[in-house]
Amino acid sequence: MFKLSDRMQAVYDHLIPGEPVWDFCCDHGYLGLSAYRSGRFPEVHFVDQVPHIISTLKERFEQKHQKYEQNQRAFFWAQSGESLTHKVSGTVVIIGVGTHTITDILRGIHEKNSVFIKRYIISTHNYEEKLDAFFDEFPPFKTSFQFTKFCNVPENGRIRKLLIFDKI
Ligand SMILES: C[S@@+](CC[C@H](N)C(=O)[O-])C[C@H]1O[C@@H](n2cnc3c(N)ncnc32)[C@H](O)[C@@H]1O
C-alpha cells in the first residue's frame, strides 16, 4: 500500500472502526483506499464532483484494490457533496477544500437524513474564523454534535487545523 502523509494519517487515525467512511471531496482517494484496504470499515464512500476523478479512481480501485475485499464495500459518487441524497452515516470527512464548500456540503447533508452520522472530521484551506462562526450558528451542530478535539497537522510547509465533532 502507499504511505499516507502526516495529515492524511491523522485523519485516518480518527476514523471510527466498524462504521462507514464517507470521504467527501476525495480527489486522489488515498484516505478511502487506505480505509478500504484495512478491512476495518464496512463501507467506504468516495465522493467528488469531478466525474473523471471518480471514474479514474474507480478504475484504479477495480484493478488494484478490490481484490482485498473481505466484508467491506466501496461506493463511488460522481457528484457534488451538497447534491448527494443518499443517507450518510459513520465518519464523514471533508478536508482539503475551502470554507464555502464545507458549509455548502454540511447544509446539503443536514437538509436530508443525517441521524446516522457519528463523527465529522473537517479541515478548511481558508477562512477558519468563518468556519468557526458557522459551527456556532448552524443548528445541527449546536444541538446534535459536540466539538471533541482539534489537531494541528503539517501539509506542504503549512499547518492545517483538523476539527473533530462527535454526535452527542
Ligand atoms: C484539493 S482536493 C482535496 C483532496 C483531499 N480531500 C485532500 O485533502 O487531499 C479538492 C477536491 O474536492 C473536489 N470538490 C470540490 N468541491 C466539491 C464539492 N462541492 N463536492 C464534491 N467534491 C468537491 C474537487 O473536485 C477536488 O477533487
The ligand as an SDF file (V2000), in Angstrom:
LIG
                    3D

 27 29  0  0  0  0  0  0  0  0999 V2000
   -7.6380   19.7720   -3.1740 C   0  0  0  0  0  0  0  0  0  0  0  0
   -8.6090   18.3630   -3.4770 S   0  0  0  0  0  0  0  0  0  0  0  0
   -8.6580   17.6830   -1.8250 C   0  0  0  0  0  0  0  0  0  0  0  0
   -8.4560   16.2060   -1.8430 C   0  0  0  0  0  0  0  0  0  0  0  0
   -8.4130   15.5580   -0.4690 C   0  0  0  0  0  0  0  0  0  0  0  0
   -9.6560   15.7160    0.2430 N   0  0  0  0  0  0  0  0  0  0  0  0
   -7.2760   16.0720    0.3380 C   0  0  0  0  0  0  0  0  0  0  0  0
   -7.4820   16.7660    1.3340 O   0  0  0  0  0  0  0  0  0  0  0  0
   -6.1110   15.7780   -0.0440 O   0  0  0  0  0  0  0  0  0  0  0  0
  -10.2310   19.0190   -3.6450 C   0  0  0  0  0  0  0  0  0  0  0  0
  -11.2120   18.0870   -4.3180 C   0  0  0  0  0  0  0  0  0  0  0  0
  -12.5160   18.4690   -3.9160 O   0  0  0  0  0  0  0  0  0  0  0  0
  -13.3880   18.3010   -5.0100 C   0  0  0  0  0  0  0  0  0  0  0  0
  -14.5720   19.1480   -4.7350 N   0  0  0  0  0  0  0  0  0  0  0  0
  -14.5940   20.4940   -4.6550 C   0  0  0  0  0  0  0  0  0  0  0  0
  -15.8310   20.9190   -4.3210 N   0  0  0  0  0  0  0  0  0  0  0  0
  -16.6050   19.8050   -4.1630 C   0  0  0  0  0  0  0  0  0  0  0  0
  -17.9550   19.5830   -3.8120 C   0  0  0  0  0  0  0  0  0  0  0  0
  -18.7800   20.5870   -3.5500 N   0  0  0  0  0  0  0  0  0  0  0  0
  -18.4110   18.3130   -3.7390 N   0  0  0  0  0  0  0  0  0  0  0  0
  -17.5760   17.2680   -4.0160 C   0  0  0  0  0  0  0  0  0  0  0  0
  -16.2830   17.4250   -4.3790 N   0  0  0  0  0  0  0  0  0  0  0  0
  -15.8020   18.6690   -4.4390 C   0  0  0  0  0  0  0  0  0  0  0  0
  -12.5620   18.7030   -6.2040 C   0  0  0  0  0  0  0  0  0  0  0  0
  -13.0720   18.1480   -7.3920 O   0  0  0  0  0  0  0  0  0  0  0  0
  -11.1980   18.1370   -5.8240 C   0  0  0  0  0  0  0  0  0  0  0  0
  -11.0310   16.8410   -6.3440 O   0  0  0  0  0  0  0  0  0  0  0  0
  1  2  1  0
  2  3  1  0
  2 10  1  0
  3  4  1  0
  4  5  1  0
  5  6  1  0
  5  7  1  0
  7  8  2  0
  7  9  1  0
 10 11  1  0
 11 12  1  0
 11 26  1  0
 12 13  1  0
 13 14  1  0
 13 24  1  0
 14 15  1  0
 14 23  1  0
 15 16  2  0
 16 17  1  0
 17 18  1  0
 17 23  2  0
 18 19  1  0
 18 20  2  0
 20 21  1  0
 21 22  2  0
 22 23  1  0
 24 25  1  0
 24 26  1  0
 26 27  1  0
M  CHG  2   2   1   9  -1
M  END
$$$$
